[in-house]
Amino acid sequence: MGPYELLEKVVEMFERLEIPYLVTGSVAAMAYGEPRMTNDIDIVAEIGEQHIAGLLESFPPDEYYISDEMIREAIRHQGQFNVIHPSSGLKIDIIIRRNTPFDASRFSRTRRIQPGETYQANFAAPEDVIIKKLEFYKAG
């Protein structure tokens, strides 16, 4: 399984569960024209406790590692949790959307992009991808 195949599965799950999301990080940078290798997919999502059962059902434990406890902790602290696909080495970092002016504004600028041949997904706008990259660089 490659990053875009895994992204397609995750996008389908978010849309089925009606969870607002946007793809950011390296995958978003690649969608806007900066090719690079990556083994992770960064997604910001508006996940609440009502979504936990659907998330866990979407990632069977014989294929993925996902922790109920880590999801709950991420929701409580507006942090992040991971979904890992061990057989491919791919990892999804799911970052809980924060109640901040920046997150509100970047969700308002979401772009619908077709990263694969068979699906579309919500992506952070290019300027937001750059802002977050600069923030991570500044943080060290």
N, C-alpha and C positions, 0 to 999 in steps of 0.2 A: 504494500500500500504506500502510495506517495502522498506528499503534503496536500495536493489538490483533491485527491480522492478522500482523504480524511476530512478536509475542509468541507467538501460536499456533504458528507454524512452529518457533520456538526451543524451546518447551515440548515439542512433539512429538519434536524431535530429542533433547533431554535424556532424555526418558522412553524413547525407542527405544534410546539408548546406555546406559541405566541409570545416568545421572549424577545424583547427589543435587544439588538446586538449590533456591534460593528467590528469588522476585522481591522486590525492595526498592526504595528510592528513590521517585521521583515517581509511578511507575505503581502501587506499593503504596499510597502515600498517597491516590491517586485511588480505588483499590478500597475504601478505608475511608471515603471521603466528602469528600475535599478536591479538587474539580475544578481542573485547571490544564492549561496547554499544556506539552507536553514533546516533544522530538525524540529522547529517549534512553530506553533501557530498562536498568535496573541489575539484574543477576542475580549472586548469589553461587553458585558451583558447585564441587563437589569433583572437579576435573578432574585427571587424571594423563596421563602420556605415552601410555598405552594408548588414550586417547580422541582423540588428535590426528588420526589418519587419518579417523575418523568425522566429526569436526567439519569438516574441510576438504571432505569429500565432500558434507556437508549444505549448504554455501554455495558454489554454483558461481561461479567467478571472473568469468563474464560478467554476473553479477547483484550480487555482493557483493565487498567487499574484506575479506580476512582473511589474516593473515600467520602462516605456520608458525613463523617465528623469534620473533615476538612471543608466541605461545602458549607456546613452550618457555621463553622468558625469564620469562613470568608464572608458570609452574609452578615454575621454579627459585627465584624470589624471593618467592613467594606474593604476587604483584602482580595486575595486571589486563591484559587485552587487549581490543581492540574488533573488532566486526563492523560494517561500514558498508554500508548499502543506498543507493548513490549516487542512484538515480533518485527516491527518496522523501526523501532527506536524513536518514533515520533511522539511529540508531547504537545498538548494543547494547554496554554496558560489562559484560564478564564478569570478575568479581572472583573470584580463586581463594580457596576456603575456607581459612582459616588454622587452624593447630592451636593454638587458644586456648580458654580457658574460655568466653569470650563467644560465639565461633562455635559451639561445641558446644551451648551453651544456646539460642541462637536457632534452630538447626536442630531442637532438640527441641520448640520452640514453633511450628513451621511450621503454617500454616493452608491448607487446600485451599479455593480460591475459584473461582467461575465468572466470569471476567472477560468472556467472550464468550458467545454463544448456544450454541456447539458444543463447548466444551472447558473443562476445569478446570486449574488450575495451583497450584503450591506458592508461598505468599506468606509473607514475614516477618510475624510478629505485629505489631499496631499499636504496642505499646510498644517493639519493636526498631526499627521505622521511625523513631519519635520519637528514640530514643537516638542512632541514626546521624545523623539530621538535626542534632541538637544538637552532636555531635562535629564534623561538617563546619563548622557555624557557628563553633564555638570555634576551629577550626584557621584560620579566616579565609577 
